[in-house]
Amino acid sequence: MSEVRRCICPGSYDPMTLGHLDIVERATRLYDEVVVGVLYNPAKADSGMFGIDERVRLIEESVAHLQGVSVGAYADGLLVDLCTRLGIGAIVKGLRSGTDFAYELPMALMNKHLTGVETVFLPGNPAFEHVSSSLVKEVWRLGGYGLDLVPEPVAQALRARGA
C-alpha cells in the first residue's frame, strides 16, 4: 500500500482570495490530503481584517466542496517543524510573478536544507495575478468593491461588515 501524500498550503489568508482557492483546488489533484495552514504570531497584536478563528471558519466554508482538505491555525515556530509534526512532505505555494519566485525561492531552499521538505510552486492563474489579500483589504477599506475576488463566504463576511 502506498503512503498518503500530504501537503500544506501555508499563509495568513486575511482574507482568502480566489487566487488562494485556485491553488488549494489544484493541490487536491496532486496530493491525497491538503492542509490549509493559517499561520500567525500570537505575540503580535492582530490588526488583521479577520481574527484567526474567523479566518479558519471562512476557509473551511470556502473549501467545503473539496475532498481531503483540512484547515488549521498554527502559531509561531518554523513551518518545516510543523510539517514534520504533521507528517507533511511538501509545501505548496502559488506564484503570481517573478517577484513572488524571488521571495519564495530562498525560503524553499532553506526549508529543504533544514528538514528535506520540498516546496512545490504552482503558477497562479493569470486571472488572479493582480489579486492579493493586502490589496483586497485596502480596496475594501477605501470603499471599493472587489468582492468578486474572494470566495462567497468571505464576500458574505465582508458585506456583513459594511464598507
C-alpha positions in Angstrom: 0.0 0.0 0.0 1.4 3.4 -0.9 1.9 6.2 1.6 -0.5 9.0 1.8 0.8 12.1 0.1 0.2 15.2 2.3 1.0 18.9 1.6 0.4 22.2 3.3 -0.7 25.4 1.7 0.5 28.0 4.2 -0.5 31.6 4.5 -2.1 34.3 6.6 -5.3 34.2 4.5 -6.6 37.5 5.7 -8.7 37.1 3.7 -8.7 34.1 1.5 -8.9 35.1 -2.2 -9.9 33.3 -5.3 -6.2 33.0 -6.1 -5.6 31.1 -2.9 -8.6 28.9 -3.5 -7.3 28.1 -7.0 -4.0 26.9 -5.6 -5.8 24.7 -2.9 -8.1 23.2 -5.5 -5.1 22.4 -7.8 -3.2 20.9 -4.8 -6.0 18.5 -4.2 -5.3 17.0 -7.7 -1.7 16.4 -6.7 -1.9 15.3 -3.1 -4.2 12.9 -1.2 -4.5 15.3 1.7 -4.1 19.1 1.7 -3.8 21.1 4.9 -4.6 24.8 4.6 -2.4 26.2 7.3 -3.4 29.6 8.7 -0.1 30.9 10.1 0.1 33.6 12.7 2.2 35.1 15.5 0.1 35.4 18.7 2.6 37.9 20.2 1.7 40.4 17.5 -1.4 42.5 18.0 -3.7 41.1 15.4 -4.5 44.1 13.2 -5.9 41.8 10.5 -9.3 42.2 8.9 -10.5 38.9 10.3 -9.5 37.1 13.6 -7.8 33.7 13.4 -10.9 31.7 14.3 -13.0 33.6 11.7 -10.3 33.1 9.0 -10.4 29.3 9.7 -14.2 29.2 9.5 -14.3 31.2 6.3 -11.7 29.0 4.7 -13.5 25.8 5.9 -16.7 27.2 4.2 -14.7 28.1 1.1 -13.2 24.6 0.7 -16.2 22.6 1.8 -16.7 21.3 -1.8 -13.2 19.8 -1.8 -12.3 16.3 -0.7 -9.2 15.7 1.5 -8.8 19.3 2.7 -8.5 20.3 6.3 -7.9 23.7 7.8 -5.9 24.6 10.9 -4.4 27.6 12.7 -0.7 27.3 13.7 1.2 29.8 15.8 4.9 30.6 15.8 7.6 28.1 15.0 9.2 27.0 11.8 6.9 25.8 9.0 9.2 22.8 8.4 8.8 21.8 12.1 5.0 21.9 11.6 5.4 19.8 8.5 7.5 17.2 10.5 5.0 17.2 13.3 2.0 16.7 10.9 3.8 14.2 8.6 3.7 16.6 5.7 6.2 16.1 2.9 5.6 19.2 0.7 4.8 22.8 0.9 2.6 24.1 -1.9 2.9 27.8 -2.8 1.3 29.8 -5.6 3.4 32.2 -7.6 1.9 35.2 -9.3 5.1 36.6 -10.7 8.9 36.5 -10.8 8.9 38.7 -7.8 7.0 36.0 -5.8 9.5 33.4 -7.0 12.5 35.6 -6.0 10.9 36.0 -2.5 9.9 32.3 -2.1 13.0 30.5 -3.5 15.4 31.2 -0.6 12.8 30.0 1.9 12.2 26.9 -0.2 15.9 26.1 -0.3 16.3 26.7 3.5 13.3 24.5 4.2 14.8 21.7 2.1 18.2 22.2 3.9 16.6 22.1 7.4 14.4 19.0 7.1 14.2 17.8 3.5 10.7 19.1 3.0 10.1 20.0 -0.7 8.4 23.2 -1.9 6.2 22.9 -4.9 5.5 26.1 -6.8 2.3 26.3 -8.8 1.9 29.2 -11.3 -1.0 31.3 -10.4 -4.0 31.6 -12.6 -3.4 34.7 -14.8 -6.9 35.8 -14.0 -5.8 36.4 -10.4 -2.3 37.7 -11.0 -3.2 41.1 -9.6 -5.0 39.7 -6.5 -3.6 39.7 -3.0 -5.1 39.7 0.4 -3.4 43.0 1.1 -4.9 44.6 -2.0 -8.4 43.2 -1.3 -8.3 44.6 2.2 -7.0 48.0 1.0 -9.7 48.3 -1.7 -12.4 47.3 0.7 -11.3 49.7 3.4 -11.3 52.6 1.0 -14.8 51.8 -0.2 -14.0 49.8 -3.3 -15.8 46.6 -4.3 -13.6 43.6 -5.1 -16.0 41.0 -3.7 -15.7 39.1 -7.0 -12.0 38.4 -6.0 -12.8 36.4 -2.9 -14.8 33.1 -2.3 -18.5 33.7 -1.5 -18.2 33.0 2.3 -15.6 35.8 2.5 -17.7 38.1 0.4 -20.6 37.5 2.7 -18.5 38.3 5.8 -17.3 41.5 4.1 -20.8 42.5 3.2 -21.9 41.9 6.8 -19.2 44.4 8.0 -20.2 47.1 5.5 -17.9 49.4 3.7 
